[in-house]
Amino acid sequence: MVKVTFTLDEATIDRLRRTAARVRKPQSQVVREAVKDYAERVGKLSEEERTRLLKLFDTVVPAIPLRPVARVDAELRAIRAARRRGGRRQGRRAR
């Protein structure tokens, strides 16, 4: 174990003491478990965020135009060819 020093506000200390007493565990163990729990949740979406993103997904996906793969491939080839030729500048006089 490594001994560390933290500065916490009175309300947090009060919650820590009450929680430790309620679960009959040392305060240091309560802190270790709280940090472990928090670390596992960080970066994960809340239920509200997940629901919002799923609704957005359900809105966006139907808006994707359905086209045959051959048409998409042809369009991509045309775009790439135009880029190689300089795009819209083709046919204009050099300045």
TILOSE-552328 format. One record per atom (N, C-alpha, C, O): x, y, z. Coordinates in steps of 0.02 Angstrom, whole numbers, plus 50000, padded with zeros to 5 digits. Example, Ala and Ser with C-alpha at 12.3 -4.5 7.8 and 13.67 -1.06 7.14 Angstrom:
<atoms>
506604971650390 506154977550390 506604983550390 507124983450423 506424988850354 506844994750357 506455000250394 506705005750402 
</atoms>
This chain:
<atoms>
500424994150000 500005000050000 500445006250000 501005006350026 500165011549970 500505017949967 500085022950006 499475023349995 500395026650050 500035031650089 500025038150050 500545040450026 499435041250043 499355047550007 498945052450049 498605050450096 498995058750031 498615063950065 498185067650015 498435069949963 497545068250029 497075071849987 496725077050029 496645076250090 496505082349998 496105087450031 495395086750005 495275087349945 494925085550050 494225084550031 493795089450070 493965091450126 493235091450040 492775095950075 492405092150130 492395086050132 492105096050175 491765093050233 491195088350213 491105083150244 490815090150162 490255085950141 490505079150116 490195074050130 491055079150080 491335072750055 491585068550113 491475062450114 491925071650160 492175068050219 491585065150259 491625059550283 491055069050265 490465066550301 490165060550266 489995055550298 490105060950198 489835055250160 490285049150167 490055043550175 490945050350165 491425044750172 491345041450239 491315035250243 491315045350292 491255042550360 490595038750368 490585033250396 490045041750344 489395038350351 489375031850311 489115026750334 489655032050250 489665026050208 490085020550240 489875014750242 490675022350264 491115017450296 490775014350357 490825008350368 490435018450396 490085015750455 489515011250434 489405005950464 489145013250382 488565009350360 488775002450334 488454997450348 489315002250295 489534995850266 490044992250309 490284986750293 490224995450366 490704992550414 491364990750381 491614985150388 491634995650345 492284994750312 492705000850329 492445006150344 493365000050327 493795005850339 493685011150284 493525009450227 493785017450302 493685022850254 494145021950193 493945023350137 494755019650204 495225018750149 494965013550100 495055014250039 494635008350125 494355003250080 493765006050040 493695004649981 493355010150073 492795013350038 493065017749981 492785017749926 493595021449995 493905025649943 494175021449887 494065023049829 494525016049903 494805011549851 494245008849807 494305008849745 493705006549837 493145003749799 492805009149757 492595007749701 492745015149784 492435020649747 492855022549686 492585023649632 493505022849694 493955024549639 493925019049586 493915020549526 493925012749607 493885007149560 493225007449521 493235006649460 492675008649555 492025009149522 492015014949473 491775014149417 492275020649493 492285026549450 492715025249388 492515026949332 493295022249397 493745020849342 493425016149291 493545016849231 493025011449314 492685006849268 492125010349229 491975008249173 491835015649257 491285019049224 491515024749178 491145026749133 492105027349190 492355033049150 492405030949076 492655025549060 492165035249033 492195033848962 491595030048935 491515029448875 491185027348979 490585023848957 490005028748954 489985033548992 489555027648908 488985032048900 488475030948956 488375025348979 488175036448977 487625035749025 487025033148986 487025033148925 486525030849021 485915028248989 485585033748947 485335032448892 485595039848973 485295045548937 485685046948872 485375048048820 486355046848875 486755047948815 486655042348764 486595043648704 486635036248789 486545030548745 485865030948708 485835029748648 485345032648745 484675033248715 484665038848663 484375037948610 484975044548679 484995050148632 485355048248568 485125049848513 485925044848574 486305042848515 485935037548474 485975037648412 485585033048507 485195028048470 484625031348431 484485029348374 484305036348460 483785039948424 484075043648364 483775043748310 484655046648373 484995050048318 485165045048263 485065046548203 485415039348282 485585034048234 484965031948195 484995031048134 484405031048231 483785028948198 483515034348150 483145032748104 483715040648161 483515046048117 483965046348056 483725047448000 484615045448066 485105046248012 485105040347964 485145041447904 485085034347989 485145028447947 484615028147892 484785026747834 483975029347907 483485029147852 483595034547799 483365033847742 483955039847816 484085045247768 484645043547720 484755047147671 485005038147732 485545036047687 485225033547622 484835028847623 485405036647566 485095034447503 485315027447484 485895025547491 484835023547460 484985016847438 485155017047364 484725018647323 485765015347348 485985015247278 486365008747267 486675006047313 486355006347207 486735000347192 487485001747203 487725007347191 487844996747225 488554997347238 488934999547176 489405003447180 488724997247118 489054999047056 489015006647044 489495009647021 488445009747060 488375017047051 488825020847100 489125025847081 488855018447161 489295021547211 490015021047189 490385026047191 490225015147167 490915014247144 491065018847084 491605021647081 490585019447038 490685023846980 490755031147001 491175034746975 490355033247048 490395040147073 491065041447106 491375046647095 491295036647147 491955037447180 492515037747129 492985041647136 492475033547076 492985033747024 492995040546990 493525043346976 492395043246977 492345049846944 492635055346989 492975059846964 492505055047053 492765060047100 493535059647102 493875064747100 493795053547107 494525052647109 494845055147045 495375058247047 494535053746988 494815055946924 494805063546920 495285066646897 494265066646943 494225074046943 494765077046987 495055082146969 494895074047043 495415076547088 496105076047055 496515080647062 496225070647020 496875069746987 496965074946931 497525077046917 496405077046900 496435082046847 496435089146874 496485093946836 496385089946939 496385096646968 495685099146985 495595105046999 495205094746984 494525096647004 494205101446955 494245100446895 493875106646981 493495111346940 493945116046900 493705119546856 494585116146915 495035120646880 495165118546809 495425122446769 494975112446791 495105109946723 494745114346673 494165116146682 495095116046619 494785120046567 494865127446576 494755131346530 495055129746636 495175136846648 495885138646629 496325134446629 495975144846612 496645147046595 497055147946658 496795149946710 497685146346654 498125147146712 498225154646724 498275158546677 498245156546785 498325163546804 499045165246818 499205170946834 
</atoms>
